[in-house]
Amino acid sequence: MTTPGTDEAYDRINELFDGAAVVVTAADHEETAGCLVGFHSQCSIDPRRHAVWLSKANRTYRVALRSGHLAVHLLRAGDRELGAWFGGTSGDEVDTFADLELDRGPGGVPLVRALPVRFVGRRVALLDTEGDHACFVLEVESAEVDDEAGPLRLSDLGEVEPGHASEEGAEE
Ligand SMILES: Cc1cc2nc3c(=O)[nH]c(=O)nc-3n(C[C@H](O)[C@H](O)[C@H](O)COP(=O)(O)O)c2cc1C
């Protein structure tokens, strides 16, 4: 039970957090997928673990359920267009990787060359609290970084209509 105004205040606090936007990719034996993700955080120091929340409405969630590894790519200040692409387009409609050069990581997970700051993690847990997103906990197996520009913040993205609204997955 929440008091009136709680949701609005909570949403505003999250806007103030203004996290770094990432692109999370996945692959199973047949399919690849990837989407923009704002819900993610380091969640253990030793071993290094990172939690990523995927919307049950997304193709990326469905492919990730069958993936042993996920790749988490940092978007930089100059990557707004790519972020808007992965946030506003679903792989259910078009091949979101068609114009991108890719390498492949463990299990075939797509590594986007245009986003070289990234890590790959092996899934060690899946937490479903019956919300509209589920949490994939990754043990970090490899990471690549450089000293270029800082992250693209969620606020830098501006208004992007998600390729799938999270409400679409709420009944699953
Ligand atoms: C600002 C913003 C933040 C988003 N954060 C997340 C997120 O944390 N997790 C998620 O699964 N989807 C998130 N999305 C939605 C997906 O990126 C979007 O629905 C995407 O088109 C899904 O593609 P897919 O169906 O190919 O997986 C976000 C979208 C936007 C615009």
The ligand as an SDF file (V2000), in Angstrom:
LIG
                    3D

 31 33  0  0  0  0  0  0  0  0999 V2000
   14.7670    5.3040  -22.1070 C   0  0  0  0  0  0  0  0  0  0  0  0
   14.4400    3.8420  -22.2930 C   0  0  0  0  0  0  0  0  0  0  0  0
   14.8510    2.9310  -21.3140 C   0  0  0  0  0  0  0  0  0  0  0  0
   14.5360    1.5550  -21.4650 C   0  0  0  0  0  0  0  0  0  0  0  0
   14.9330    0.6760  -20.4900 N   0  0  0  0  0  0  0  0  0  0  0  0
   14.6670   -0.6510  -20.6510 C   0  0  0  0  0  0  0  0  0  0  0  0
   15.0970   -1.5940  -19.6750 C   0  0  0  0  0  0  0  0  0  0  0  0
   15.6970   -1.2430  -18.6550 O   0  0  0  0  0  0  0  0  0  0  0  0
   14.8460   -2.9130  -19.9050 N   0  0  0  0  0  0  0  0  0  0  0  0
   14.1910   -3.3400  -21.0310 C   0  0  0  0  0  0  0  0  0  0  0  0
   14.0020   -4.5510  -21.2010 O   0  0  0  0  0  0  0  0  0  0  0  0
   13.7360   -2.4620  -21.9620 N   0  0  0  0  0  0  0  0  0  0  0  0
   13.9690   -1.1320  -21.8010 C   0  0  0  0  0  0  0  0  0  0  0  0
   13.5310   -0.2390  -22.7350 N   0  0  0  0  0  0  0  0  0  0  0  0
   12.6700   -0.7080  -23.8300 C   0  0  0  0  0  0  0  0  0  0  0  0
   13.3870   -1.4210  -24.9790 C   0  0  0  0  0  0  0  0  0  0  0  0
   14.6660   -0.8850  -25.2310 O   0  0  0  0  0  0  0  0  0  0  0  0
   12.5190   -1.3250  -26.2590 C   0  0  0  0  0  0  0  0  0  0  0  0
   11.1890   -1.7340  -25.9960 O   0  0  0  0  0  0  0  0  0  0  0  0
   13.0910   -2.1250  -27.4210 C   0  0  0  0  0  0  0  0  0  0  0  0
   12.5350   -1.6480  -28.6250 O   0  0  0  0  0  0  0  0  0  0  0  0
   12.8290   -3.6380  -27.3100 C   0  0  0  0  0  0  0  0  0  0  0  0
   13.4010   -4.2840  -28.4020 O   0  0  0  0  0  0  0  0  0  0  0  0
   13.2700   -5.8650  -28.5870 P   0  0  0  0  0  0  0  0  0  0  0  0
   11.7840   -6.1890  -28.6600 O   0  0  0  0  0  0  0  0  0  0  0  0
   13.9710   -6.1370  -29.8940 O   0  0  0  0  0  0  0  0  0  0  0  0
   13.9280   -6.5140  -27.4360 O   0  0  0  0  0  0  0  0  0  0  0  0
   13.8320    1.1150  -22.6170 C   0  0  0  0  0  0  0  0  0  0  0  0
   13.4540    2.0310  -23.6010 C   0  0  0  0  0  0  0  0  0  0  0  0
   13.7440    3.3750  -23.4540 C   0  0  0  0  0  0  0  0  0  0  0  0
   13.3140    4.3490  -24.5250 C   0  0  0  0  0  0  0  0  0  0  0  0
  1  2  1  0
  2  3  1  0
  2 30  2  0
  3  4  2  0
  4  5  1  0
  4 28  1  0
  5  6  2  0
  6  7  1  0
  6 13  1  0
  7  8  2  0
  7  9  1  0
  9 10  1  0
 10 11  2  0
 10 12  1  0
 12 13  2  0
 13 14  1  0
 14 15  1  0
 14 28  1  0
 15 16  1  0
 16 17  1  0
 16 18  1  0
 18 19  1  0
 18 20  1  0
 20 21  1  0
 20 22  1  0
 22 23  1  0
 23 24  1  0
 24 25  2  0
 24 26  1  0
 24 27  1  0
 28 29  2  0
 29 30  1  0
 30 31  1  0
M  END
$$$$
